[in-house]
Amino acid sequence: MDCLFCKIIAGAIPSTKIYEDEFVYAFQDINPIAPLHYLFIPKQHISGASAITAENAEIVGKIFTAIAKVAAEEKLDSGFRVITNCGADAGQTVPHLHFHLLAGIEMGWSANSGV
């Protein structure tokens, strides 16, 4: 498979691991847009949010459980943002379901702001 994130999970491409369990892998984004910017991905290849089905939907809960655990460990008490993009028009550049955890700055609300 020629998926960047599958290669990261397999260890073929290095990453700075933040969290890992049987179902989820999380690592630092190499192009952060916030002081804290982690990516949470399922170990199972799912191309994006539009590919979530009744058969694989449970993984989304596992990812959000991992996000909550890391947010607590990082003491993100003042808040954080979780984003997923689906498709090229939404800014998805890697066709593997992933969630961005952003924190460390006060964020506005705009589709054009980047944060």
OpenMM code with the backbone's topology and positions (N, CA, C; nanometers):
from openmm import Vec3, app, unit

residues = "MET ASP CYS LEU PHE CYS LYS ILE ILE ALA GLY ALA ILE PRO SER THR LYS ILE TYR GLU ASP GLU PHE VAL TYR ALA PHE GLN ASP ILE ASN PRO ILE ALA PRO LEU HIS TYR LEU PHE ILE PRO LYS GLN HIS ILE SER GLY ALA SER ALA ILE THR ALA GLU ASN ALA GLU ILE VAL GLY LYS ILE PHE THR ALA ILE ALA LYS VAL ALA ALA GLU GLU LYS LEU ASP SER GLY PHE ARG VAL ILE THR ASN CYS GLY ALA ASP ALA GLY GLN THR VAL PRO HIS LEU HIS PHE HIS LEU LEU ALA GLY ILE GLU MET GLY TRP SER ALA ASN SER GLY VAL".split()
positions = [
    Vec3(0.0852, -0.1191, 0.0000),
    Vec3(0.0000, 0.0000, 0.0000),
    Vec3(0.0886, 0.1239, 0.0000),
    Vec3(0.0499, 0.2213, -0.0754),
    Vec3(0.1296, 0.3417, -0.0894),
    Vec3(0.0726, 0.4565, -0.0061),
    Vec3(0.0326, 0.4276, 0.1162),
    Vec3(-0.0263, 0.5289, 0.2042),
    Vec3(0.0793, 0.5790, 0.3024),
    Vec3(0.1003, 0.7099, 0.3042),
    Vec3(0.1988, 0.7714, 0.3930),
    Vec3(0.1744, 0.7318, 0.5384),
    Vec3(0.0504, 0.7412, 0.5852),
    Vec3(0.0231, 0.7123, 0.7259),
    Vec3(0.0369, 0.5638, 0.7569),
    Vec3(0.0027, 0.4762, 0.6628),
    Vec3(0.0247, 0.3328, 0.6841),
    Vec3(0.1744, 0.3045, 0.6982),
    Vec3(0.2560, 0.3751, 0.6214),
    Vec3(0.4014, 0.3591, 0.6305),
    Vec3(0.4537, 0.4101, 0.7651),
    Vec3(0.3961, 0.5179, 0.8160),
    Vec3(0.4350, 0.5694, 0.9481),
    Vec3(0.3989, 0.4678, 1.0555),
    Vec3(0.2781, 0.4123, 1.0494),
    Vec3(0.2357, 0.3114, 1.1468),
    Vec3(0.3297, 0.1917, 1.1438),
    Vec3(0.3710, 0.1501, 1.0235),
    Vec3(0.4585, 0.0342, 1.0073),
    Vec3(0.6025, 0.0627, 1.0489),
    Vec3(0.6359, 0.1908, 1.0716),
    Vec3(0.7718, 0.2269, 1.1102),
    Vec3(0.8645, 0.2491, 0.9920),
    Vec3(0.8123, 0.2429, 0.8699),
    Vec3(0.8935, 0.2637, 0.7502),
    Vec3(0.9311, 0.4106, 0.7319),
    Vec3(0.8499, 0.4987, 0.7887),
    Vec3(0.8769, 0.6428, 0.7874),
    Vec3(0.8786, 0.6878, 0.9333),
    Vec3(0.9837, 0.7590, 0.9751),
    Vec3(0.9917, 0.7996, 1.1162),
    Vec3(0.8871, 0.9047, 1.1529),
    Vec3(0.8491, 0.9017, 1.2802),
    Vec3(0.7570, 1.0020, 1.3350),
    Vec3(0.7877, 1.0175, 1.4824),
    Vec3(0.7391, 1.1256, 1.5386),
    Vec3(0.7525, 1.1464, 1.6824),
    Vec3(0.6226, 1.0999, 1.7466),
    Vec3(0.6263, 0.9779, 1.7985),
    Vec3(0.5071, 0.9155, 1.8551),
    Vec3(0.4647, 0.9856, 1.9836),
    Vec3(0.3349, 1.0100, 1.9935),
    Vec3(0.2744, 1.0705, 2.1111),
    Vec3(0.1948, 0.9657, 2.1885),
    Vec3(0.1313, 0.8744, 2.1145),
    Vec3(0.0412, 0.7765, 2.1749),
    Vec3(0.0289, 0.6580, 2.0799),
    Vec3(0.0143, 0.5396, 2.1393),
    Vec3(-0.0130, 0.4216, 2.0575),
    Vec3(-0.0841, 0.3178, 2.1420),
    Vec3(-0.1837, 0.2557, 2.0825),
    Vec3(-0.2470, 0.1390, 2.1415),
    Vec3(-0.2773, 0.0413, 2.0284),
    Vec3(-0.3577, -0.0573, 2.0525),
    Vec3(-0.3874, -0.1600, 1.9533),
    Vec3(-0.4541, -0.1041, 1.8271),
    Vec3(-0.5292, 0.0059, 1.8422),
    Vec3(-0.6115, 0.0574, 1.7330),
    Vec3(-0.5696, 0.1938, 1.6792),
    Vec3(-0.4985, 0.2727, 1.7600),
    Vec3(-0.4730, 0.4140, 1.7307),
    Vec3(-0.3239, 0.4444, 1.7404),
    Vec3(-0.2779, 0.5296, 1.6512),
    Vec3(-0.1414, 0.5807, 1.6558),
    Vec3(-0.1505, 0.7330, 1.6483),
    Vec3(-0.0744, 0.8023, 1.7320),
    Vec3(-0.0733, 0.9491, 1.7312),
    Vec3(0.0709, 0.9981, 1.7275),
    Vec3(0.0914, 1.1059, 1.6528),
    Vec3(0.2262, 1.1585, 1.6374),
    Vec3(0.2208, 1.3089, 1.6126),
    Vec3(0.3362, 1.3747, 1.6288),
    Vec3(0.3447, 1.5191, 1.6052),
    Vec3(0.3337, 1.5475, 1.4557),
    Vec3(0.2576, 1.6498, 1.4209),
    Vec3(0.2485, 1.6940, 1.2827),
    Vec3(0.3814, 1.7589, 1.2440),
    Vec3(0.4308, 1.7284, 1.1245),
    Vec3(0.5603, 1.7858, 1.0832),
    Vec3(0.5477, 1.9296, 1.0348),
    Vec3(0.4253, 1.9752, 1.0106),
    Vec3(0.4007, 2.1146, 0.9715),
    Vec3(0.2949, 2.1740, 1.0648),
    Vec3(0.3295, 2.1943, 1.1911),
    Vec3(0.2278, 2.2380, 1.2874),
    Vec3(0.1730, 2.3764, 1.2583),
    Vec3(0.0425, 2.3916, 1.2854),
    Vec3(-0.0213, 2.5228, 1.2712),
    Vec3(-0.0627, 2.5782, 1.4071),
    Vec3(-0.0238, 2.5081, 1.5139),
    Vec3(-0.0489, 2.5525, 1.6512),
    Vec3(0.0679, 2.5018, 1.7354),
    Vec3(0.0896, 2.5612, 1.8526),
    Vec3(0.2001, 2.5152, 1.9371),
    Vec3(0.1938, 2.3646, 1.9679),
    Vec3(0.0740, 2.3132, 1.9868),
    Vec3(0.0555, 2.1691, 2.0014),
    Vec3(-0.0286, 2.1240, 1.8827),
    Vec3(0.0270, 2.0336, 1.8016),
    Vec3(-0.0424, 1.9854, 1.6821),
    Vec3(-0.0059, 1.8387, 1.6634),
    Vec3(-0.0992, 1.7514, 1.7024),
    Vec3(-0.0806, 1.6078, 1.6916),
    Vec3(-0.1816, 1.5517, 1.5917),
    Vec3(-0.1450, 1.4425, 1.5283),
    Vec3(-0.2354, 1.3701, 1.4400),
    Vec3(-0.2693, 1.2355, 1.5037),
    Vec3(-0.3966, 1.2017, 1.5032),
    Vec3(-0.4455, 1.0738, 1.5548),
    Vec3(-0.5022, 0.9964, 1.4365),
    Vec3(-0.4519, 0.8746, 1.4157),
    Vec3(-0.4931, 0.7951, 1.3011),
    Vec3(-0.5284, 0.6536, 1.3440),
    Vec3(-0.6244, 0.5927, 1.2757),
    Vec3(-0.6508, 0.4519, 1.3027),
    Vec3(-0.5413, 0.3671, 1.2392),
    Vec3(-0.5060, 0.2575, 1.3045),
    Vec3(-0.4086, 0.1660, 1.2453),
    Vec3(-0.4685, 0.0942, 1.1248),
    Vec3(-0.5992, 0.0783, 1.1260),
    Vec3(-0.6699, 0.0224, 1.0109),
    Vec3(-0.6801, 0.1315, 0.9052),
    Vec3(-0.6489, 0.0982, 0.7802),
    Vec3(-0.6589, 0.1998, 0.6759),
    Vec3(-0.8065, 0.2278, 0.6445),
    Vec3(-0.8449, 0.3522, 0.6655),
    Vec3(-0.9761, 0.4051, 0.6268),
    Vec3(-0.9423, 0.5339, 0.5532),
    Vec3(-0.9932, 0.5507, 0.4331),
    Vec3(-0.9475, 0.6618, 0.3493),
    Vec3(-0.9870, 0.8003, 0.4009),
    Vec3(-1.0936, 0.8102, 0.4747),
    Vec3(-1.1369, 0.9396, 0.5271),
    Vec3(-1.2738, 0.9261, 0.5913),
    Vec3(-1.3276, 1.0371, 0.6366),
    Vec3(-1.4564, 1.0362, 0.7062),
    Vec3(-1.5683, 0.9795, 0.6203),
    Vec3(-1.5596, 0.9984, 0.4899),
    Vec3(-1.6642, 0.9465, 0.4015),
    Vec3(-1.6591, 0.7947, 0.3879),
    Vec3(-1.5532, 0.7325, 0.4356),
    Vec3(-1.5401, 0.5869, 0.4295),
    Vec3(-1.5729, 0.5194, 0.5623),
    Vec3(-1.6248, 0.5959, 0.6588),
    Vec3(-1.6660, 0.5368, 0.7863),
    Vec3(-1.7988, 0.4653, 0.7627),
    Vec3(-1.8036, 0.3406, 0.8076),
    Vec3(-1.9221, 0.2569, 0.7894),
    Vec3(-1.9642, 0.1995, 0.9243),
    Vec3(-2.0767, 0.1310, 0.9262),
    Vec3(-2.1209, 0.0633, 1.0480),
    Vec3(-2.0168, -0.0381, 1.0936),
    Vec3(-1.9452, -0.0969, 0.9997),
    Vec3(-1.8459, -0.1985, 1.0341),
    Vec3(-1.7178, -0.1404, 1.0938),
    Vec3(-1.6820, -0.0173, 1.0615),
    Vec3(-1.5564, 0.0384, 1.1137),
    Vec3(-1.5748, 0.1617, 1.2024),
    Vec3(-1.6985, 0.1992, 1.2301),
    Vec3(-1.7260, 0.3221, 1.3055),
    Vec3(-1.6722, 0.3200, 1.4479),
    Vec3(-1.6580, 0.2033, 1.5049),
    Vec3(-1.6102, 0.1932, 1.6434),
    Vec3(-1.4718, 0.2571, 1.6599),
    Vec3(-1.3925, 0.2566, 1.5543),
    Vec3(-1.2581, 0.3134, 1.5633),
    Vec3(-1.2620, 0.4629, 1.5937),
    Vec3(-1.3653, 0.5320, 1.5495),
    Vec3(-1.3742, 0.6761, 1.5769),
    Vec3(-1.3850, 0.7000, 1.7278),
    Vec3(-1.4621, 0.6190, 1.7957),
    Vec3(-1.4708, 0.6296, 1.9416),
    Vec3(-1.3377, 0.6026, 2.0086),
    Vec3(-1.2642, 0.5050, 1.9566),
    Vec3(-1.1325, 0.4735, 2.0131),
    Vec3(-1.0353, 0.5896, 1.9912),
    Vec3(-1.0454, 0.6539, 1.8758),
    Vec3(-0.9592, 0.7687, 1.8492),
    Vec3(-0.9925, 0.8828, 1.9451),
    Vec3(-1.1217, 0.9111, 1.9638),
    Vec3(-1.1586, 1.0205, 2.0536),
    Vec3(-1.1254, 0.9878, 2.1988),
    Vec3(-1.1297, 0.8618, 2.2369),
    Vec3(-1.0854, 0.8222, 2.3708),
    Vec3(-0.9365, 0.8509, 2.3864),
    Vec3(-0.8578, 0.8188, 2.2837),
    Vec3(-0.7144, 0.8475, 2.2867),
    Vec3(-0.6887, 0.9978, 2.2915),
    Vec3(-0.7655, 1.0748, 2.2149),
    Vec3(-0.7499, 1.2205, 2.2166),
    Vec3(-0.7771, 1.2748, 2.3567),
    Vec3(-0.8844, 1.2289, 2.4201),
    Vec3(-0.9175, 1.2756, 2.5552),
    Vec3(-0.8068, 1.2399, 2.6537),
    Vec3(-0.7498, 1.1208, 2.6405),
    Vec3(-0.6414, 1.0789, 2.7302),
    Vec3(-0.5185, 1.1677, 2.7123),
    Vec3(-0.4794, 1.1923, 2.5884),
    Vec3(-0.3630, 1.2764, 2.5625),
    Vec3(-0.3902, 1.4204, 2.6066),
    Vec3(-0.5101, 1.4711, 2.5807),
    Vec3(-0.5454, 1.6076, 2.6235),
    Vec3(-0.5349, 1.6208, 2.7750),
    Vec3(-0.5784, 1.5201, 2.8479),
    Vec3(-0.5663, 1.5229, 2.9946),
    Vec3(-0.4199, 1.5178, 3.0372),
    Vec3(-0.3411, 1.4322, 2.9727),
    Vec3(-0.1984, 1.4222, 3.0051),
    Vec3(-0.1247, 1.5521, 2.9754),
    Vec3(-0.1648, 1.6197, 2.8691),
    Vec3(-0.1026, 1.7463, 2.8304),
    Vec3(-0.1595, 1.8659, 2.9077),
    Vec3(-0.2598, 1.8385, 2.9920),
    Vec3(-0.3252, 1.9425, 3.0728),
    Vec3(-0.3819, 2.0552, 2.9852),
    Vec3(-0.4576, 2.0158, 2.8843),
    Vec3(-0.5176, 2.1127, 2.7923),
    Vec3(-0.6504, 2.1636, 2.8489),
    Vec3(-0.6455, 2.2072, 2.9740),
    Vec3(-0.7651, 2.2490, 3.0463),
    Vec3(-0.8305, 2.3733, 2.9881),
    Vec3(-0.7545, 2.4587, 2.9206),
    Vec3(-0.8135, 2.5812, 2.8653),
    Vec3(-0.8769, 2.5577, 2.7290),
    Vec3(-0.8626, 2.4369, 2.6755),
    Vec3(-0.9309, 2.4020, 2.5521),
    Vec3(-0.8394, 2.3504, 2.4433),
    Vec3(-0.9017, 2.2844, 2.3495),
    Vec3(-0.8314, 2.2321, 2.2326),
    Vec3(-0.9327, 2.2152, 2.1213),
    Vec3(-0.8825, 2.1937, 2.0009),
    Vec3(-0.9676, 2.1741, 1.8838),
    Vec3(-0.9297, 2.0422, 1.8175),
    Vec3(-1.0318, 1.9718, 1.7680),
    Vec3(-1.0122, 1.8485, 1.6924),
    Vec3(-1.0753, 1.8698, 1.5552),
    Vec3(-0.9968, 1.8438, 1.4505),
    Vec3(-1.0418, 1.8674, 1.3132),
    Vec3(-1.0134, 1.7442, 1.2286),
    Vec3(-1.1073, 1.7109, 1.1420),
    Vec3(-1.0796, 1.6155, 1.0347),
    Vec3(-1.1255, 1.6768, 0.9040),
    Vec3(-1.0487, 1.6539, 0.8005),
    Vec3(-1.0819, 1.7029, 0.6671),
    Vec3(-1.1171, 1.5822, 0.5811),
    Vec3(-1.2131, 1.5987, 0.4941),
    Vec3(-1.2547, 1.4888, 0.4070),
    Vec3(-1.2610, 1.5380, 0.2630),
    Vec3(-1.1651, 1.4938, 0.1828),
    Vec3(-1.1606, 1.5310, 0.0425),
    Vec3(-1.0701, 1.6501, 0.0160),
    Vec3(-1.0311, 1.6632, -0.1082),
    Vec3(-0.9367, 1.7679, -0.1486),
    Vec3(-0.9887, 1.9085, -0.1198),
    Vec3(-1.1163, 1.9352, -0.1459),
    Vec3(-1.1703, 2.0692, -0.1223),
    Vec3(-1.1691, 2.1067, 0.0252),
    Vec3(-1.1687, 2.0087, 0.1127),
    Vec3(-1.1645, 2.0348, 0.2568),
    Vec3(-1.0216, 2.0415, 0.3093),
    Vec3(-0.9245, 2.0128, 0.2234),
    Vec3(-0.7844, 2.0205, 0.2653),
    Vec3(-0.7238, 1.8884, 0.3068),
    Vec3(-0.7900, 1.7756, 0.2802),
    Vec3(-0.7318, 1.6457, 0.3147),
    Vec3(-0.6200, 1.6160, 0.2156),
    Vec3(-0.4969, 1.6056, 0.2662),
    Vec3(-0.3823, 1.5816, 0.1794),
    Vec3(-0.3319, 1.4381, 0.1864),
    Vec3(-0.3697, 1.3638, 0.2897),
    Vec3(-0.3334, 1.2229, 0.3014),
    Vec3(-0.4636, 1.1438, 0.3086),
    Vec3(-0.4869, 1.0533, 0.2145),
    Vec3(-0.6129, 0.9786, 0.2123),
    Vec3(-0.6159, 0.8633, 0.3129),
    Vec3(-0.6033, 0.8995, 0.4385),
    Vec3(-0.6125, 0.8062, 0.5515),
    Vec3(-0.6818, 0.8872, 0.6613),
    Vec3(-0.7898, 0.8352, 0.7165),
    Vec3(-0.8637, 0.9070, 0.8209),
    Vec3(-0.7675, 0.9560, 0.9280),
    Vec3(-0.7771, 1.0828, 0.9609),
    Vec3(-0.6936, 1.1369, 1.0680),
    Vec3(-0.7616, 1.2579, 1.1301),
    Vec3(-0.7279, 1.2793, 1.2551),
    Vec3(-0.7826, 1.3900, 1.3325),
    Vec3(-0.6668, 1.4738, 1.3837),
    Vec3(-0.6755, 1.6045, 1.3635),
    Vec3(-0.5761, 1.6986, 1.4133),
    Vec3(-0.6187, 1.7431, 1.5530),
    Vec3(-0.5300, 1.7320, 1.6498),
    Vec3(-0.5508, 1.7885, 1.7828),
    Vec3(-0.4657, 1.9145, 1.7896),
    Vec3(-0.5321, 2.0293, 1.8068),
    Vec3(-0.4648, 2.1589, 1.8099),
    Vec3(-0.4867, 2.2251, 1.9445),
    Vec3(-0.3823, 2.2855, 1.9976),
    Vec3(-0.3944, 2.3562, 2.1258),
    Vec3(-0.2746, 2.4487, 2.1432),
    Vec3(-0.2818, 2.5284, 2.2482),
    Vec3(-0.1706, 2.6153, 2.2828),
    Vec3(-0.1870, 2.7591, 2.2400),
    Vec3(-0.2948, 2.7901, 2.1695),
    Vec3(-0.3249, 2.9279, 2.1313),
    Vec3(-0.4760, 2.9457, 2.1367),
    Vec3(-0.5170, 3.0705, 2.1510),
    Vec3(-0.6593, 3.1007, 2.1419),
    Vec3(-0.6965, 3.1016, 1.9937),
    Vec3(-0.7981, 3.0268, 1.9600),
    Vec3(-0.8342, 3.0105, 1.8193),
    Vec3(-0.9621, 3.0851, 1.7864),
    Vec3(-0.9643, 3.1425, 1.6673),
    Vec3(-1.0858, 3.2049, 1.6158),
    Vec3(-1.1682, 3.1018, 1.5428),
    Vec3(-1.2679, 3.1494, 1.4697),
    Vec3(-1.3534, 3.0588, 1.3957),
    Vec3(-1.3705, 3.1105, 1.2543),
    Vec3(-1.2956, 3.0494, 1.1620),
    Vec3(-1.3050, 3.0881, 1.0219),
    Vec3(-1.2522, 2.9748, 0.9356),
    Vec3(-1.3199, 2.9460, 0.8274),
    Vec3(-1.2721, 2.8428, 0.7356),
    Vec3(-1.1403, 2.8829, 0.6711),
    Vec3(-1.1095, 3.0107, 0.6685),
    Vec3(-0.9869, 3.0583, 0.6044),
    Vec3(-0.8722, 3.0866, 0.7011),
    Vec3(-0.8972, 3.0716, 0.8314),
    Vec3(-0.7962, 3.1118, 0.9283),
    Vec3(-0.6828, 3.0131, 0.9421),
    Vec3(-0.7030, 2.8874, 0.9018),
    Vec3(-0.5997, 2.7868, 0.9225),
    Vec3(-0.6058, 2.7270, 1.0606),
    Vec3(-0.6505, 2.8001, 1.1559),
    Vec3(-0.6672, 2.7488, 1.2913),
    Vec3(-0.8041, 2.7862, 1.3319),
] * unit.nanometer
topology = app.Topology()
chain = topology.addChain("A")
for resn in residues:
    res = topology.addResidue(resn, chain)
    for name in ("N", "CA", "C"):
        topology.addAtom(name, app.Element.getBySymbol(name[0]), res)
